[in-house]
């Protein structure tokens, strides 16, 4: 019942399937529909979701965060760790999971040590950090995983394409710390919270092995269906409830957009029009589109109308900056903050937008310089 309610309340999922349904009237269902769906990307994404959820259920990320705060005694040190946790963990556990894990953790820590004035700008910088850090690896976010799969891009080419922008974003994040209130304050009583999450060593080892298996599958060494089957069987044996905690809403959203874009591609005049709009302007088109429908749907919509996947990759990742919905992961941070400070929602959106526009402007300048 909870899952059905979530289905009904997710606007991106609803939009994907409404568009898919409308497209049925222009391209009648046939056997080609199955070819629209990138089963490999969906299978790998599902496997990563399950494995990462397994780590989370065992408190792995929470323990990592707490262990890194042991020697913190200044506001800027605390900010540095909390922001870098999101930036670097996003590369491996996706920007969504990084924010789900470390934004509530940051709010808890800052409240414990009486530094609530730092929370709003800190959460904004954590969000940007997760979005900009995750863009450097194929497993950092859903759009990267999809583009890496369909493009056949070598790993080194993928990383080198994104590396200058991730490094520039890291530099801007470090500069951003200089503007945080209370950055030079002494930090006392971070608060050693008792970790009530069970830590099963055998399970952690198994999840680590499965994570490595997922990574080598992304690198096209192991067939995706072998990976998915192994993860399904192993997790089903050790803790089957984890299987039901993957983000099936996102997977269904992907399928809806696959059907919609696949049908568009078979309507000649629409395909020609979209190709004229996208080709040669992939970066700018991706950034603008992401501002209105978020960067994952933008990826699925635009990638079918150009062969320049490197620029689509860059555009949709930079397009995660800007509006609150430009990256759906950003809504995770907003909700976590809004739940704690209901009277500061407007201020959060204002600060978030200002920071994001500044970051996006710098990224665009870098793109104009590097090409």
PEMO-V520206 format. One record per run of one state. SS is the DSSP state (2 for helix, 1 for strand, 0 for the rest). FROM is the first residue (numbers start at 1). TO is the last residue. If there is no record, write none. Layout:
((SS;FROM;TO) (SS;FROM;TO))
//
This chain:
((0;1;1) (2;2;9) (0;10;10) (2;11;23) (0;24;32) (2;33;36) (0;37;38) (2;39;57) (0;58;59) (2;60;68) (0;69;73) (1;74;74) (2;75;93) (0;94;94) (2;95;112) (0;113;115) (2;116;134) (0;135;141) (2;142;151) (0;152;154) (2;155;177) (0;178;185) (1;186;186) (0;187;200) (2;201;218) (0;219;223) (2;224;245) (0;246;247) (2;248;264) (0;265;267) (2;268;278) (0;279;281) (2;282;293) (0;294;294) (2;295;305) (0;306;308) (2;309;318) (0;319;328) (2;329;340) (0;341;341) (2;342;370) (0;371;371))
//
